[in-house]
């Protein structure tokens, strides 16, 4: 079976199989003279999944974390990054367990997933029924929709620091057309080289921010007053909640693996690496510029123009294209299922059927171009449920009966072997995220978001643009 054809199919024939299937295909590819295309295009290993998780976690949010530090203060910023990183890793683990439970039950019923990608809302439907399916579908799709919108906004915001001859709105039109080409990437199997390159790009950008800020030194009269207002504090906190809530695509990444059972702790390992990027860069930029960041949600805007900065901007633009694809691919799958094109073998037909998904994303990016504040709004209203509350509640309800716990496809982890302890942790997550993330965070982020609308207006031509002789702004 060729790599391309296999990429369009479900790949993993059964959870009870060994990795023999994938190993044989890899062996065949190794002996092929023309194996380069398969090597770059066709991935389903543990390493592919790790790169996908790590690359997907840090994109444009890397540039907004210094802004969050200015809202919260250095200590709170560091503590909450670690706290939400661990919390996010735990709920990603819960999602992986529920995926394996769903798949195990369906395979016992002889259900085949050939030419079908399992998604989170289908897992909820199979385990808890249609109401949970509707809830999962609504939150997940809305989150991924706005996640894609944020990538377009970030593209326009970043390119402006290299070329300000065009306003940010015009750049949004241009990058919307560029990102629409992701319709030709069939599934997460085909992100192997993109995930690898994407993580390299964010690694360069993070260390550029860190080193450039330290070399620049503190600006004259720098102040670090944060936190000064509750609304700013909780706005920053929800942006960090959003940072480590990138696993709305966990199920799709798992389904692309040869051996999805090995996913369990991958997200935690990816998060530990991400800490090496987010903590030093956010701390260094905040140390250098302090409260100036309150009016500069994009860290690039305060660093002096140089070849190193231009390289970081260009790499982030490419990575945001990749992340757009990551966020949009599950939406493409949902739309394909709606219009009956999901099992079509033709990549071109599937690509054409996917195009309507890009149009509302493009439109919303033009309406709400608020780089930074929109991250917090999405984090509080959507990520809080999609990534934290729903997985924790779904896990508790799935294993509420003694028989379900006894026959569970995945037993409790070695570090938390008691079902009671798992229930306690899940309940604490639901309460914390609902009160702090959704409640206080929702109030703060929407207050800040409305302030941006009042200040700049909808369809803002050039959000937070400084006066420039080479461009005209509203």
Secondary structure, DSSP 8 states (H G I E B T S, - for coil): --HHHHHTS-----TTS-THHHHHHHHHHHT-TT-HHHHHH---SHHHHHHHHHHHHSSTHHHHHHHHHHHH-HHHHHHHHHHHHHHHHHHHHHHHHHHHHHHHHHHHTT---TT----HHHHHHHHH-HHHHHHHHHHHHHHHHHHHHHHHHHHHHHHTTT--SS-HHHHHHHHHHHHGGGGG--SGGGGHHHHHHHHHHHHHHHHHHHHHHHHH---TT--------HHHHHHHHHHHHHHT--GGGHHHHHHTSS-GGGGTTHHHHHHHHHHHHHHHHHHHHHHHHGGGGGG--SGGGGS---HHHHHHHHHHHHHHHHHHHHHHHHHHHHHHHHHT-TT---HHHHHHHHHHHHHHHHHHHHH---TTHHHHHHIIIIIIIIIIIHHHHHHHHHT-SHHHHHT-SS---TTS--HHHHHHHHHHHHHHIIIIIIIIHHHHHHHHHHHHHHHH-TT-SSTT----TTS---
